[in-house]
Amino acid sequence: MIRRVALGAALVVLTASGCGGADSTEAPASTLTVFAAASLKNVFTGLEKDFETANPGVDVQFSFAGSSDLAAQLLAGAPADVFAAADQPTMDKVVQGGRITATPATFATNVLTLVTAPGNPKGINGIDDLDGAALVVCAPQVPCGRATKKVADAAGQTLRPVSEESSVADVLTKVTSGQADAGLVYVTDAAGAGAKVTSVPIPQASAAVNTYPIAVVADSKQAETAAKFTALVTGPTGRAALATAGFGAP
């Protein structure tokens, strides 16, 4: 009788350990942290499902903000796996700081446009028609701010904004919320805002074409998975999504 109990107990142990072995073969969930320029939010979140479907067990977590803010965080040691910036000078700072050692890949271009409240109630027709308007732009250290300076110089204008924001998303919010009459944002942000704004094309935008680079962070603990994400962005699926959103080819 004692031998039968012992045998039964042994079978239970073996069965339990067998079940545990099956579970242990499942790949543990991993998080891929992507730092990306605010202007990439719609495209990258759209690509998230495709990537996670193709890479089971991977959870993509985004941090969207002004590229300069993200670069500062990286240089201060913030953990991340991928960085996508809105211009090359910002990426260069992170490379020079040693957080990125691989050669970044360019994957898109973008230009600025003026946006106003729906219907353009102030009758703003261009960058030389902003006198008396409450204008909002990006701060000079932000990629869209550097582009704004180039556009203004090309137009021979000195802009007098009522505020300078840390990201293009903040500029757009100021206009859509009625806090500003006009703002300089990327054409992709204007397109994404739809009927919330009226876009006023500016010929001088061609003087400031921003090129977007992406790279795997040097100390990423998910380097192989991070490389797959950059490949998705730079590959056919990413290019198609970017084109649909209004980005130009690199």
C-alpha positions as a printed Julia matrix, in Angstrom:
250×3 Matrix{Float64}:
   0.0    0.0     0.0
   2.83   2.36    0.9
   4.61   1.5    -2.38
   1.46   2.4    -4.38
   1.21   5.83   -2.7
   4.86   6.52   -3.41
   4.46   5.52   -7.05
   1.4    7.74   -7.4
   3.22  10.67   -5.89
   6.11  10.12   -8.27
   3.74  10.16  -11.25
   2.23  13.44  -10.04
   5.69  15.0    -9.74
   6.69  13.8   -13.21
   3.46  15.08  -14.72
   3.87  18.48  -13.07
   7.49  18.77  -14.15
   6.51  17.77  -17.66
   3.94  20.56  -17.77
   6.48  23.02  -16.44
   8.92  21.98  -19.16
   6.36  22.71  -21.86
   5.72  26.18  -20.47
   9.43  26.94  -20.16
   9.89  26.56  -23.91
   7.72  29.62  -24.53
   9.71  32.72  -25.4
   9.58  35.27  -22.59
   7.98  38.6   -23.41
  10.48  41.36  -24.22
  10.09  45.11  -24.54
  11.53  47.09  -27.43
  11.87  50.77  -26.54
  11.77  53.15  -29.48
  12.59  56.85  -29.11
  11.08  58.71  -32.08
  10.43  62.26  -33.22
   6.91  63.49  -32.46
   6.16  63.85  -36.18
   6.53  60.08  -36.58
   3.83  59.14  -34.08
   1.05  58.24  -36.51
   3.25  56.2   -38.82
   5.16  54.33  -36.13
   2.1   53.44  -34.08
   0.55  52.19  -37.3
   3.56  49.93  -37.9
   3.49  48.62  -34.32
   0.88  45.92  -34.95
   2.71  44.65  -38.05
   5.94  44.38  -36.12
   4.48  42.68  -33.05
   2.59  40.21  -35.25
   5.8   39.3   -37.07
   7.74  39.09  -33.79
   5.62  37.24  -31.2
   6.52  38.01  -27.6
   7.83  41.51  -28.4
   6.05  44.53  -26.95
   7.0   47.8   -28.67
   6.98  50.81  -26.36
   7.31  54.26  -27.94
   8.57  57.52  -26.51
   7.51  60.36  -28.82
   8.84  63.87  -28.23
  10.94  66.57  -29.8
  14.09  65.0   -31.24
  16.35  67.28  -29.22
  14.66  66.26  -25.96
  15.03  62.58  -26.85
  18.67  63.06  -27.79
  19.33  64.75  -24.45
  17.7   61.83  -22.64
  19.84  59.34  -24.53
  23.03  61.28  -23.84
  22.05  61.33  -20.16
  21.92  57.53  -20.21
  18.21  56.81  -20.74
  17.72  53.17  -21.85
  16.41  52.7   -25.39
  16.8   50.31  -28.3
  16.06  52.47  -31.35
  16.31  56.19  -32.06
  14.59  57.91  -35.0
  15.28  61.65  -35.28
  13.69  64.39  -37.38
  17.02  65.64  -38.71
  20.62  64.56  -39.14
  22.25  67.13  -36.8
  20.28  65.73  -33.85
  21.31  62.18  -34.7
  24.92  63.34  -35.07
  24.93  64.56  -31.46
  23.91  61.11  -30.22
  26.54  59.46  -32.42
  29.21  61.84  -31.14
  28.1   61.08  -27.58
  28.72  57.37  -28.16
  25.16  56.12  -27.67
  24.97  55.14  -31.34
  27.94  53.57  -33.07
  26.35  52.13  -36.24
  25.8   54.27  -39.33
  22.23  55.63  -39.17
  19.95  54.9   -42.13
  17.95  57.75  -43.66
  14.34  56.75  -44.28
  12.22  59.85  -44.98
  12.14  63.57  -45.65
   9.76  66.29  -44.52
   9.1   69.98  -45.15
   7.19  72.72  -43.38
   3.84  74.35  -44.07
   1.77  76.99  -42.35
  -1.4   75.9   -40.6
  -4.25  78.09  -39.43
  -7.66  77.61  -37.88
 -10.14  75.94  -40.26
 -11.06  78.31  -43.08
  -8.04  80.53  -42.44
 -10.09  83.31  -40.74
  -7.09  85.67  -40.56
  -6.51  85.42  -44.31
  -2.87  84.38  -43.95
  -1.44  83.7   -47.42
   2.2   82.99  -46.69
   5.16  83.44  -44.41
   5.41  87.11  -45.41
   1.8   87.69  -44.33
   2.06  87.11  -40.59
   2.09  90.66  -39.22
  -0.42  90.9   -36.41
  -0.98  87.15  -36.28
  -0.32  85.08  -33.17
   2.31  82.75  -34.6
   3.7   79.65  -32.87
   6.86  77.86  -34.0
   9.3   75.24  -32.76
  12.19  76.32  -30.57
  15.51  76.92  -32.41
  17.19  73.82  -30.95
  14.44  71.51  -32.26
  14.69  70.14  -35.84
  11.48  71.88  -36.93
  12.81  75.07  -35.33
  16.01  74.9   -37.35
  13.92  74.34  -40.46
  11.73  77.33  -39.53
  14.8   79.57  -39.36
  15.93  78.45  -42.81
  12.47  79.03  -44.29
  12.23  82.5   -42.73
  15.7   83.4   -44.02
  14.75  82.21  -47.51
  11.69  84.44  -47.37
  13.71  87.37  -46.05
  11.49  87.56  -42.99
  12.11  87.94  -39.26
   9.45  85.96  -37.44
   8.0   87.18  -34.13
   6.29  84.16  -32.61
   4.23  84.42  -29.45
   5.73  81.13  -28.26
   8.37  78.57  -29.19
   7.54  74.94  -28.51
   9.7   71.88  -27.83
   8.01  69.73  -30.49
   6.03  70.13  -33.68
   3.11  68.34  -32.0
   2.93  71.15  -29.43
   2.86  73.77  -32.19
  -0.02  71.99  -33.86
  -1.93  71.74  -30.57
  -1.61  75.5   -30.0
  -3.29  76.11  -33.37
  -6.01  73.45  -33.11
  -6.9   74.6   -29.59
  -7.29  78.22  -30.71
  -4.31  79.51  -28.72
  -2.57  80.68  -31.9
  -3.64  82.04  -35.29
  -0.96  80.17  -37.2
   1.89  77.72  -36.76
   4.73  76.27  -38.78
   4.54  72.48  -38.76
   5.53  69.63  -41.02
   3.25  68.85  -43.95
   2.7   65.42  -42.42
   1.36  66.92  -39.2
  -0.95  69.19  -41.17
  -2.24  66.19  -43.13
  -2.75  64.21  -39.93
  -4.78  67.04  -38.39
  -7.29  66.86  -41.24
 -10.2   69.31  -40.98
  -8.88  70.73  -37.69
  -6.6   73.08  -39.64
  -6.22  74.78  -42.99
  -2.83  74.35  -44.61
  -1.13  77.27  -46.36
   1.74  76.02  -48.56
   4.91  78.09  -48.5
   7.28  78.07  -51.52
  10.27  78.68  -49.25
   9.74  75.26  -47.63
  12.09  73.75  -50.22
  14.93  75.65  -48.53
  14.64  73.41  -45.48
  14.15  69.74  -46.25
  14.61  67.63  -43.11
  16.07  64.16  -43.53
  15.06  61.55  -40.95
  17.69  59.02  -39.74
  17.13  55.88  -37.65
  19.6   53.64  -35.82
  19.93  50.97  -33.16
  21.21  52.3   -29.83
  24.69  50.91  -29.15
  23.98  49.38  -25.74
  20.56  47.98  -26.64
  19.83  44.67  -24.95
  17.5   43.84  -27.85
  19.92  44.64  -30.68
  18.69  41.91  -33.04
  15.05  42.83  -32.53
  15.89  46.53  -32.8
  17.56  45.88  -36.15
  14.38  44.18  -37.34
  12.36  47.26  -36.4
  14.68  49.58  -38.32
  14.45  47.19  -41.29
  10.65  47.44  -41.16
  10.8   51.24  -41.17
  13.32  51.44  -44.01
  11.78  48.57  -46.01
   8.79  48.47  -48.38
   6.14  48.4   -45.62
   7.62  51.37  -43.83
   8.17  53.34  -47.03
   4.55  52.8   -48.06
   3.25  53.95  -44.65
   5.49  57.01  -44.7
   4.43  57.95  -48.22
   0.76  57.65  -47.28
   1.36  60.01  -44.36
   2.96  62.58  -46.68
   6.65  61.99  -46.02
   9.05  62.22  -48.95
  11.58  59.58  -49.92
  15.13  60.04  -48.58
